[in-house]
Amino acid sequence: MALLTVENIKKSFGKTEVLKGITFSLEKGEVLSIIGSSGSGKTTLLRCLNFLETPQMGCITVNGETLFDAADSRTLSEAAIRLNRLHFGLVFQQFNLFPQYTVKQNITLAEELLAKEHIKKTGSYCGHTDYHEAVAAIDKKADGLLEEVGLSDKRDNYPCQLSGGQQQRVAIARALAMEPDILCFDEPTSALDPELTGEVLRVIRELKKAGRTMIIVTHEMEFARDVSDTVMFMDGGVVAEMGPPEQVIGNPQNSRTKEFLSRFNER
């Protein structure tokens, strides 16, 4: 059974159809890269998966559990949406770190709030009945994540004291802290210069080696070819071509895919 199943997702803003019926599935440990021109619907698809947008049609299933079904007339409560979001970790283009908090606080804040809520409601969180014990465990996990992304020495720094590449690595650690089933990246290197791009891509490659399930919207074609199990080319709100990277990037069959990739080959 696939870890993630997306069926016929459609999303419009007013009269503008942005997603026109997106369907795909993803196995545990697989990496899906999504490529395509600006305006093809890539970011909107990620935002639908992360429940930042609500599709008008379609179904999203994770681990056999239906998280969203547009055919169900019941509106998802805010509490249900928050629970659904825990299945996905989203790393944004612009880092979105809290400037008033240290690197470590940026990583621990969301889980500390979740722990407080769970202990208040159910009396425990991840086996801890005492909030301070839970916070100590969350801090320890954050230390491990900072080591994983190569920023152990920056735990007490503030975002303004970091390079763009370092900020993006903190954002990756923050997304991992909630232990999502699927980690999503929305053009994680688009705001970085080439040198800083390399350090972020190295972290993502290590996550691939560790067996993380990921969806990556990217304009880095060589990276997509190298790290992906599957590449999806989106065009005009539809999946124009999808398959192994050696097919979609190395030997595309769709004329729009060929046209899109030719622009990168000319650079």
HUZI-V270168 format. One record per residue. N is the residue number from 1. RES is the residue in three letters. PSI is psi in radians with two decimals (* if undefined). Layout:
BEGIN
N,RES,PSI / N,RES,PSI
END
This chain:
BEGIN
1,MET,2.34 / 2,ALA,2.56 / 3,LEU,-0.76 / 4,LEU,2.29 / 5,THR,2.19 / 6,VAL,2.15 / 7,GLU,2.06 / 8,ASN,0.82 / 9,ILE,2.18 / 10,LYS,2.37 / 11,LYS,2.24 / 12,SER,2.61 / 13,PHE,1.83 / 14,GLY,-2.19 / 15,LYS,0.02 / 16,THR,2.02 / 17,GLU,2.04 / 18,VAL,-0.75 / 19,LEU,2.24 / 20,LYS,0.47 / 21,GLY,1.25 / 22,ILE,2.20 / 23,THR,2.27 / 24,PHE,2.94 / 25,SER,2.81 / 26,LEU,2.24 / 27,GLU,2.74 / 28,LYS,2.31 / 29,GLY,-0.08 / 30,GLU,2.71 / 31,VAL,2.15 / 32,LEU,2.13 / 33,SER,2.36 / 34,ILE,2.14 / 35,ILE,2.86 / 36,GLY,2.87 / 37,SER,2.82 / 38,SER,2.40 / 39,GLY,0.07 / 40,SER,-0.19 / 41,GLY,0.10 / 42,LYS,-0.92 / 43,THR,-0.66 / 44,THR,-0.67 / 45,LEU,-0.81 / 46,LEU,-0.71 / 47,ARG,-0.56 / 48,CYS,-0.72 / 49,LEU,-0.57 / 50,ASN,0.16 / 51,PHE,0.59 / 52,LEU,-0.30 / 53,GLU,2.65 / 54,THR,2.05 / 55,PRO,2.71 / 56,GLN,-0.39 / 57,MET,2.74 / 58,GLY,3.14 / 59,CYS,2.43 / 60,ILE,2.16 / 61,THR,2.33 / 62,VAL,2.21 / 63,ASN,0.62 / 64,GLY,-0.05 / 65,GLU,2.18 / 66,THR,1.97 / 67,LEU,-0.53 / 68,PHE,2.34 / 69,ASP,1.92 / 70,ALA,-0.38 / 71,ALA,-0.29 / 72,ASP,2.04 / 73,SER,-0.24 / 74,ARG,2.34 / 75,THR,2.32 / 76,LEU,2.31 / 77,SER,2.84 / 78,GLU,-0.64 / 79,ALA,-0.73 / 80,ALA,-0.69 / 81,ILE,-0.73 / 82,ARG,-0.71 / 83,LEU,-0.71 / 84,ASN,-0.66 / 85,ARG,-0.40 / 86,LEU,-0.34 / 87,HIS,-0.34 / 88,PHE,2.40 / 89,GLY,2.27 / 90,LEU,2.20 / 91,VAL,2.08 / 92,PHE,2.92 / 93,GLN,-0.74 / 94,GLN,0.41 / 95,PHE,-0.89 / 96,ASN,0.66 / 97,LEU,2.69 / 98,PHE,2.01 / 99,PRO,-0.42 / 100,GLN,-0.09 / 101,TYR,2.65 / 102,THR,2.98 / 103,VAL,-0.87 / 104,LYS,-0.70 / 105,GLN,-0.64 / 106,ASN,-0.60 / 107,ILE,-0.65 / 108,THR,-0.34 / 109,LEU,-0.91 / 110,ALA,-0.73 / 111,GLU,-0.57 / 112,GLU,-0.71 / 113,LEU,-0.70 / 114,LEU,-0.72 / 115,ALA,-0.76 / 116,LYS,-0.75 / 117,GLU,-0.78 / 118,HIS,-0.77 / 119,ILE,-0.64 / 120,LYS,-0.69 / 121,LYS,-0.73 / 122,THR,-0.23 / 123,GLY,-0.05 / 124,SER,2.80 / 125,TYR,2.04 / 126,CYS,0.72 / 127,GLY,-0.02 / 128,HIS,2.22 / 129,THR,-0.27 / 130,ASP,2.27 / 131,TYR,-0.71 / 132,HIS,-0.62 / 133,GLU,-0.70 / 134,ALA,-0.75 / 135,VAL,-0.69 / 136,ALA,-0.71 / 137,ALA,-0.67 / 138,ILE,-0.71 / 139,ASP,-0.74 / 140,LYS,-0.72 / 141,LYS,-0.69 / 142,ALA,-0.69 / 143,ASP,-0.72 / 144,GLY,-0.69 / 145,LEU,-0.67 / 146,LEU,-0.65 / 147,GLU,-0.68 / 148,GLU,-0.63 / 149,VAL,0.13 / 150,GLY,0.60 / 151,LEU,0.52 / 152,SER,-0.57 / 153,ASP,-0.01 / 154,LYS,0.18 / 155,ARG,-0.55 / 156,ASP,0.07 / 157,ASN,2.82 / 158,TYR,2.73 / 159,PRO,-0.63 / 160,CYS,-0.27 / 161,GLN,0.07 / 162,LEU,2.69 / 163,SER,2.94 / 164,GLY,-0.70 / 165,GLY,-0.68 / 166,GLN,-0.71 / 167,GLN,-0.69 / 168,GLN,-0.60 / 169,ARG,-0.61 / 170,VAL,-0.73 / 171,ALA,-0.64 / 172,ILE,-0.78 / 173,ALA,-0.69 / 174,ARG,-0.74 / 175,ALA,-0.66 / 176,LEU,-0.46 / 177,ALA,-0.54 / 178,MET,0.07 / 179,GLU,0.98 / 180,PRO,2.72 / 181,ASP,-0.64 / 182,ILE,2.27 / 183,LEU,2.20 / 184,CYS,2.38 / 185,PHE,2.22 / 186,ASP,1.62 / 187,GLU,1.13 / 188,PRO,-0.22 / 189,THR,0.08 / 190,SER,-0.42 / 191,ALA,0.18 / 192,LEU,2.63 / 193,ASP,2.93 / 194,PRO,-0.68 / 195,GLU,-0.77 / 196,LEU,-0.51 / 197,THR,-0.74 / 198,GLY,-0.71 / 199,GLU,-0.58 / 200,VAL,-0.74 / 201,LEU,-0.57 / 202,ARG,-0.69 / 203,VAL,-0.75 / 204,ILE,-0.65 / 205,ARG,-0.69 / 206,GLU,-0.65 / 207,LEU,-0.65 / 208,LYS,-0.80 / 209,LYS,-0.56 / 210,ALA,-0.04 / 211,GLY,0.34 / 212,ARG,2.46 / 213,THR,2.19 / 214,MET,2.59 / 215,ILE,2.13 / 216,ILE,1.99 / 217,VAL,2.10 / 218,THR,2.70 / 219,HIS,0.15 / 220,GLU,1.63 / 221,MET,-0.74 / 222,GLU,-0.66 / 223,PHE,-0.80 / 224,ALA,-0.72 / 225,ARG,-0.65 / 226,ASP,-0.70 / 227,VAL,-0.29 / 228,SER,2.57 / 229,ASP,-0.59 / 230,THR,2.48 / 231,VAL,2.31 / 232,MET,2.16 / 233,PHE,2.06 / 234,MET,2.47 / 235,ASP,2.09 / 236,GLY,0.58 / 237,GLY,0.16 / 238,VAL,2.85 / 239,VAL,1.84 / 240,ALA,-0.57 / 241,GLU,2.51 / 242,MET,2.40 / 243,GLY,-2.95 / 244,PRO,2.64 / 245,PRO,-0.60 / 246,GLU,-0.41 / 247,GLN,-0.99 / 248,VAL,-0.74 / 249,ILE,-0.67 / 250,GLY,-0.57 / 251,ASN,1.11 / 252,PRO,2.53 / 253,GLN,-0.49 / 254,ASN,2.40 / 255,SER,-0.62 / 256,ARG,-0.64 / 257,THR,-0.78 / 258,LYS,-0.76 / 259,GLU,-0.76 / 260,PHE,-0.84 / 261,LEU,-0.49 / 262,SER,-0.49 / 263,ARG,-0.64 / 264,PHE,-0.62 / 265,ASN,-0.43 / 266,GLU,-0.26 / 267,ARG,*
END
